[in-house]
Amino acid sequence: MPSVLIVEDHQAVREALTEVFLGWGYTVTPAVTMDDAMAHIRTGHFELVITDMDLGGSDGLELARLLGNSGSGEKFIVLSGRHDAKEVFGNQFATGNRLRHLRKPFLLSQLQAAVAQLQNDGPPARTD
């Protein structure tokens, strides 16, 4: 069963994403802060990490960078209500096969498309 780490400091969003991924057959681990996320990562392996850009003082993109440089193989969806993909990733967005961006609010179909592209290592999603 695939596993996902959902890092989101807004409880309603975290709970909604948890329900969606449970429904899709994932094992879900929720986290509120970057520290929570790092503690979970040290004790487990996740195929997918979903993180908000703003984590109450921390930066979700920094979490993606730290893990992306570790060589552990996680794929990432970074959520943001204030930034578009180019602002979030710069040139990484055009070349990375492990990184996607969804601008809040997003549709469930956009989330499904981003997950499918990451699973298939497809071209970057146009979700903005």
C-alpha positions as CSV (number, residue, x, y, z in Angstrom):
1,M,0.0,0.0,0.0
2,P,1.5,3.4,-0.9
3,S,2.1,5.9,1.9
4,V,1.7,9.6,2.0
5,L,2.9,12.2,4.5
6,I,0.5,15.2,4.7
7,V,2.2,18.3,6.2
8,E,-0.4,21.0,6.7
9,D,-1.0,23.3,9.7
10,H,-4.7,24.0,8.8
11,Q,-6.6,21.2,10.5
12,A,-9.6,21.2,8.0
13,V,-7.3,21.0,5.0
14,R,-5.2,18.3,6.6
15,E,-8.3,16.2,7.5
16,A,-9.8,16.6,4.1
17,L,-6.6,15.5,2.4
18,T,-6.3,12.6,4.8
19,E,-9.8,11.4,3.9
20,V,-9.1,11.7,0.2
21,F,-5.9,9.7,0.3
22,L,-7.4,7.1,2.6
23,G,-10.1,6.7,0.0
24,W,-7.5,6.2,-2.7
25,G,-5.9,3.4,-0.8
26,Y,-2.9,5.2,0.8
27,T,-1.6,4.8,4.2
28,V,-1.7,8.4,5.6
29,T,0.5,10.1,8.2
30,P,-0.5,13.6,9.1
31,A,1.9,16.2,10.4
32,V,1.4,19.8,11.5
33,T,4.9,21.3,11.5
34,M,8.2,20.7,9.7
35,D,9.6,19.2,12.9
36,D,6.7,16.8,13.0
37,A,7.3,15.9,9.4
38,M,11.0,15.3,9.9
39,A,10.3,13.1,12.9
40,H,8.0,10.9,10.8
41,I,10.5,10.8,7.9
42,R,13.2,9.5,10.2
43,T,11.0,6.6,11.3
44,G,9.3,5.7,8.0
45,H,9.3,5.8,4.2
46,F,6.8,7.8,2.1
47,E,6.3,7.6,-1.6
48,L,4.6,11.0,-1.5
49,V,4.8,14.1,0.6
50,I,2.1,16.8,0.4
51,T,3.2,20.0,2.1
52,D,1.8,23.5,2.4
53,M,4.3,26.3,1.6
54,D,3.4,28.1,4.9
55,L,3.8,25.9,7.9
56,G,3.5,28.4,10.7
57,G,7.0,29.8,10.6
58,S,8.5,27.1,8.4
59,D,8.7,26.8,4.7
60,G,7.2,23.6,3.1
61,L,9.4,24.1,0.1
62,E,12.5,23.9,2.4
63,L,11.1,20.5,3.6
64,A,10.9,19.4,-0.1
65,R,14.5,20.7,-0.7
66,L,15.9,18.9,2.3
67,L,14.3,15.6,1.4
68,G,14.9,16.0,-2.3
69,N,18.6,16.3,-1.7
70,S,18.6,13.3,0.6
71,G,18.2,10.8,-2.3
72,S,15.4,9.0,-0.5
73,G,13.1,9.2,-3.5
74,E,10.0,10.9,-2.1
75,K,7.8,12.8,-4.6
76,F,6.3,16.1,-3.5
77,I,3.2,18.2,-4.0
78,V,3.6,21.7,-2.6
79,L,0.4,23.6,-1.9
80,S,0.2,27.4,-1.8
81,G,-2.6,29.9,-1.7
82,R,-0.3,32.9,-2.5
83,H,2.3,31.7,-5.0
84,D,2.2,30.3,-8.5
85,A,4.5,27.5,-9.6
86,K,7.2,29.7,-11.1
87,E,7.5,31.6,-7.8
88,V,7.6,28.4,-5.8
89,F,10.0,26.3,-7.9
90,G,11.7,28.7,-10.4
91,N,13.4,26.5,-13.0
92,Q,13.1,23.4,-11.0
93,F,9.4,23.3,-11.9
94,A,10.2,22.9,-15.6
95,T,12.7,20.0,-15.1
96,G,11.8,18.1,-11.9
97,N,9.9,14.8,-12.1
98,R,9.5,14.6,-8.4
99,L,7.9,18.0,-7.7
100,R,4.4,19.4,-8.4
101,H,2.6,22.5,-7.3
102,L,-1.1,23.1,-6.6
103,R,-2.4,26.5,-6.0
104,K,-5.2,26.7,-3.4
105,P,-8.1,26.4,-3.8
106,F,-7.7,23.4,-6.1
107,L,-10.1,20.8,-7.5
108,L,-9.9,17.2,-6.6
109,S,-9.3,16.4,-10.3
110,Q,-6.2,18.6,-10.2
111,L,-4.9,16.7,-7.2
112,Q,-5.6,13.4,-8.9
113,A,-3.8,14.6,-12.0
114,A,-0.7,15.8,-10.0
115,V,-0.6,12.4,-8.2
116,A,-1.0,10.5,-11.4
117,Q,1.8,12.4,-13.1
118,L,4.1,11.9,-10.2
119,Q,3.4,8.2,-10.2
120,N,4.1,8.0,-13.9
121,D,7.1,10.4,-13.8
122,G,5.2,12.4,-16.4
123,P,5.8,16.0,-17.5
124,P,5.2,18.7,-14.9
125,A,1.5,19.4,-14.1
126,R,0.0,22.7,-15.2
127,T,-2.2,23.2,-12.2
128,D,-2.2,26.9,-11.8
